[in-house]
Amino acid sequence: MIGSQKSRLPSHRQLPDNMYKTICDHQEITINPSRIAFLKFILEGYDGLAILSTLDAKQGKVLLRFPEGRRGEVISLLNSIDGITFEVD
């Protein structure tokens, strides 16, 4: 009987405190505002490399979050995309 069986999944209190903590780095950059959606689309294709959040769409200010130690890969990718020029804030 399903209703009388107890769940065997651990409760939230039993999980280690650091289980969901990920060490991330971030970088604010400014790009051409018309290229924000394009860059977000490209980054989504590199699963897990970086997450783009728009800070100010009119000024083209975005925040990139990425795993610690992958900054070089993110900057290399940005430099390799035609039409994307950026300023590090």
Rosetta silent file (secondary structure, phi, psi, omega in degrees, C-alpha in Angstrom):
SEQUENCE: MIGSQKSRLPSHRQLPDNMYKTICDHQEITINPSRIAFLKFILEGYDGLAILSTLDAKQGKVLLRFPEGRRGEVISLLNSIDGITFEVD
SCORE:     score description
SCORE:     0.000 S_00000001
   1 L     0.000  122.999 -175.933    0.000    0.000    0.000 S_00000001
   2 L   -68.415  -40.448 -176.826    1.501    3.226   -1.150 S_00000001
   3 L   -62.482  -28.069 -176.925   -0.278    5.442    1.359 S_00000001
   4 L   -95.959   -6.591  179.953    1.153    3.642    4.360 S_00000001
   5 L   -80.389  141.466  177.482    4.755    3.406    3.112 S_00000001
   6 L   -88.533  145.186  178.272    7.248    5.888    4.468 S_00000001
   7 L   -67.827  138.742  177.988    9.443    7.776    2.046 S_00000001
   8 L   -96.007    2.548  177.300   13.038    6.577    1.964 S_00000001
   9 L   -75.999  141.015  179.962   14.329    9.895    0.704 S_00000001
  10 L   -68.310  148.650  175.998   16.382   11.832    3.260 S_00000001
  11 L   -75.970  164.484 -179.238   14.824   14.916    4.736 S_00000001
  12 H   -58.594  -33.127 -177.610   16.381   18.294    4.040 S_00000001
  13 H   -68.845  -21.333 -177.530   17.853   18.350    7.552 S_00000001
  14 H   -87.330   -9.336 -178.334   19.917   15.219    6.894 S_00000001
  15 L   -78.936  146.728  177.455   21.772   16.651    3.883 S_00000001
  16 L   -60.472  146.198 -178.023   25.285   18.041    4.371 S_00000001
  17 L   -58.937  -34.798 -174.608   25.392   21.821    4.784 S_00000001
  18 L   -95.586   11.462 -175.027   27.689   22.305    1.782 S_00000001
  19 L   -60.704  -37.311 -175.735   25.856   19.986   -0.609 S_00000001
  20 L  -102.693    5.380 -179.849   24.365   22.801   -2.676 S_00000001
  21 L   -84.743  129.118  176.782   27.178   25.300   -2.396 S_00000001
  22 L  -121.791  135.578  178.626   29.092   25.893   -5.619 S_00000001
  23 L   -83.210  114.423 -177.075   32.151   28.057   -5.782 S_00000001
  24 E  -119.941  155.186  173.629   31.452   30.624   -8.478 S_00000001
  25 E  -116.918  165.791  178.453   33.251   33.567   -9.944 S_00000001
  26 E  -148.223  160.648  178.523   31.627   36.481  -11.714 S_00000001
  27 E  -149.822  127.087  172.031   32.435   39.297  -14.091 S_00000001
  28 E   -88.716  132.930  176.237   30.462   42.372  -15.036 S_00000001
  29 E  -134.981  161.612  174.940   30.926   43.388  -18.650 S_00000001
  30 E  -118.753  126.765  178.208   29.406   45.951  -20.995 S_00000001
  31 L  -128.430  172.688  174.569   28.476   44.919  -24.529 S_00000001
  32 L   -59.913  124.876 -176.726   26.395   46.386  -27.335 S_00000001
  33 H   -54.647  -30.704 -179.101   22.831   46.204  -25.979 S_00000001
  34 H   -71.408   -9.727 -177.366   21.581   44.682  -29.233 S_00000001
  35 H  -103.951    1.782 -177.462   23.887   41.671  -28.674 S_00000001
  36 H   -61.038  -50.621 -178.385   22.688   40.671  -25.180 S_00000001
  37 H   -62.726  -39.833  178.533   20.166   38.066  -26.382 S_00000001
  38 H   -61.013  -47.221 -179.390   22.681   36.663  -28.882 S_00000001
  39 H   -63.703  -40.615  177.979   25.362   36.268  -26.200 S_00000001
  40 H   -60.982  -41.441  178.478   22.884   34.640  -23.818 S_00000001
  41 H   -62.288  -44.807  179.009   21.938   32.178  -26.582 S_00000001
  42 H   -62.951  -45.807 -178.753   25.604   31.324  -27.249 S_00000001
  43 H   -63.641  -34.156  176.789   26.362   30.820  -23.545 S_00000001
  44 H   -63.132  -29.420  178.387   23.377   28.480  -23.205 S_00000001
  45 H   -72.306  -22.096  177.062   25.000   26.318  -25.888 S_00000001
  46 L   -98.522   70.765 -171.774   28.111   25.946  -23.722 S_00000001
  47 L   -46.296  116.253  175.847   26.244   24.042  -21.021 S_00000001
  48 L    88.360   -4.437 -178.410   27.540   24.967  -17.607 S_00000001
  49 L   -74.816  -48.523 -177.612   30.211   27.431  -18.727 S_00000001
  50 L  -157.759  154.989  175.024   28.475   30.671  -17.739 S_00000001
  51 E  -119.276  130.841 -179.464   25.130   32.210  -16.873 S_00000001
  52 E  -103.168  130.380  172.902   24.298   35.677  -18.158 S_00000001
  53 E  -123.684  133.227  179.889   22.095   38.067  -16.188 S_00000001
  54 E   -82.389  126.034  177.476   21.184   41.477  -17.560 S_00000001
  55 E   -94.452  -42.759  178.751   21.928   44.323  -15.160 S_00000001
  56 E  -149.088  101.836 -174.786   21.025   47.260  -17.432 S_00000001
  57 L   -64.719  -37.046 -178.410   19.673   46.436  -20.890 S_00000001
  58 L   -66.276  -36.182 -179.262   19.849   50.014  -22.183 S_00000001
  59 L   -93.527   -8.159  179.913   23.536   50.352  -21.319 S_00000001
  60 L    77.119   23.217  179.660   24.427   46.734  -22.201 S_00000001
  61 E   -86.197  124.704  179.209   25.654   45.891  -18.694 S_00000001
  62 E  -131.809  158.655  176.714   25.540   42.182  -17.957 S_00000001
  63 E  -115.301  126.792  174.786   26.796   39.888  -15.223 S_00000001
  64 E  -105.143  128.176  175.059   28.442   36.597  -16.126 S_00000001
  65 E  -115.286  135.222 -175.634   28.577   33.898  -13.439 S_00000001
  66 E  -151.905  158.581  179.702   30.772   30.874  -13.986 S_00000001
  67 E   -60.952  143.132  178.483   32.507   28.107  -12.021 S_00000001
  68 L   -55.337  136.492  178.791   35.684   29.157  -10.281 S_00000001
  69 L    92.689   -1.471 -178.775   38.713   28.468  -12.447 S_00000001
  70 L  -111.458   12.699  179.807   36.902   28.863  -15.784 S_00000001
  71 H   -56.120  -43.758 -179.083   37.415   32.622  -16.224 S_00000001
  72 H   -59.707  -41.427  178.048   39.983   32.032  -18.979 S_00000001
  73 H   -64.482  -40.968 -179.945   37.546   29.897  -20.965 S_00000001
  74 H   -64.431  -47.478 -179.792   34.812   32.511  -20.636 S_00000001
  75 H   -63.889  -41.011  177.649   37.092   35.355  -21.774 S_00000001
  76 H   -61.078  -42.637  178.551   38.432   33.223  -24.660 S_00000001
  77 H   -62.672  -46.237  179.606   34.890   32.460  -25.786 S_00000001
  78 H   -58.513  -42.048 -179.392   33.924   36.141  -25.633 S_00000001
  79 H   -68.583  -23.653 -176.233   36.996   37.079  -27.666 S_00000001
  80 H   -88.888   -9.750 -176.886   36.208   34.450  -30.306 S_00000001
  81 L   -89.071  118.101  176.685   32.648   35.578  -31.064 S_00000001
  82 L   -61.806  137.358  177.471   32.400   37.917  -34.057 S_00000001
  83 L    87.290   -3.949  176.769   30.390   41.011  -33.253 S_00000001
  84 L  -109.376  110.380  169.984   30.943   40.823  -29.501 S_00000001
  85 L  -117.824  145.408 -173.807   33.251   43.450  -28.115 S_00000001
  86 L  -144.073  156.348  173.022   33.218   44.063  -24.412 S_00000001
  87 E  -116.045  133.132  175.579   34.586   46.207  -21.648 S_00000001
  88 E   -81.196  124.380 -179.492   35.381   44.669  -18.296 S_00000001
  89 L   -87.015    0.000    0.000   33.675   46.715  -15.589 S_00000001
